[in-house]
């Protein structure tokens, strides 16, 4: 495999998760092994099942289970077992409050090296082993299910709002159900962790000295968050619009190769992989129009108004806005910021933007990009918008120059202000068109194996900036 999954440590999280990275490992890691700036440590343990923790942690100590197949990063530290079979008893011990207590004594710093972990006293009580292993398996299962409900998981299937029966017509009800089911799982995990704490304080004979209570800070499942979860629903909708996901099938539908339009029947995918995000709904595939259609398909037309209001209120709807106006404002100003944060500045949807005034914006899905995409953005969308703005400009000039008393002084004054803004927008589009024309003629190719950063930089001057 050219690319392989990587265990890179990560944030405070117990049992399962922090699976977000891949590493170039073509020809058994030839490029990395021959890079003087790189260090490949303990390759004899690569791909073996293990439990792992983050070397440097600013919070509590936490350990996660990894099945076979992962390469290791220097930020992660690991424990391996004979016969490549992870000992769930050891995993349980390392995730207890008692282990955290001991580590605070052994090494009260944020550095959890293998040497530090090796100092933990190990006592095995075989009479508890079976029940402990059962609880660990349940905790891994619960944590994996929660991890996979977010689209950054490699095993993501469908947005949680859409995992319930078709009788739910209101997004609010879907969110409430998702919240209840999540809190039930959190409570189940809490009880399991508390039982494990009780087992080990008994094994180590410290029952009278140590609390086994599991607090909210000890739980590493993500609690429901209406703002985050509604925005993730919008993100999933964009994925369906651009063809990454489909309502007809779970999981990732397209990430390169031959594109099959027959995979998108319940909600048709956008044909040209170009979704305009403008101040007005000038185009049939306008982002707000497409999103409204998605809400209509997933929750029905009957409750469409209530669902759009619920989304808009979550997004911070202003008193003078309609729901659609609020959603449009979110797409223009904030959607891409959230996308960059979700994907850690490695976006899979790319925002082509004309500049500070945001006169022209459109999204494409990088995996559906081809060398004709820029030409289609230019001829099918940018030029069409320029024509519309030119027409609007002529109308404003007619109002300003009218001498028959048809328009008031106030109306003419407002027209002058709009014209001033419009002229700046037209100028922005003109400059953008020059760059777009030049780069469209180049018919730029991308190689997905080069990653986002390398490919995104090829369109500098056309796309929104990322770090």
Secondary structure, DSSP 8 states (H G I E B T S, - for coil): --EEEEE---SS--BS----EEEE-HHHHHHHHT-TT-----GGGTTS-EEEEESB-SS----EEE-TT-EE-TTEEEE--GGG---HHHHHHHTSHHHHHHHHHH--SSB--HHHHTTS-----HHHHHHHHHHHHHHHHHHHHHHTTSTTSTT--S-GGGSS-TT---HHHHHHHHHHHHHHHHHHHHHHHHHHHHHHHHHTT-TTT------GGG--S----HHHHHHHHHHHHHHHHHTSSBTTBSS---SSSS--GGG--SS---SSS-EE--SS--STT-HHHHHHHHHHHHH-STTHHHHHHHHHHHHT--TT--HHHHHHHHHHHTHHHHHHHHTTT--SEEEEE-STT--SEEEEEGGG--TTHHHHIIIIIIHHHHHHHHHHHHHHHHHHH--SS-S-HHHHHHHHHHHHHHHHHHHHHHHHHHHHHHHHHHT----GGGHHHHHHGGGTTTB----
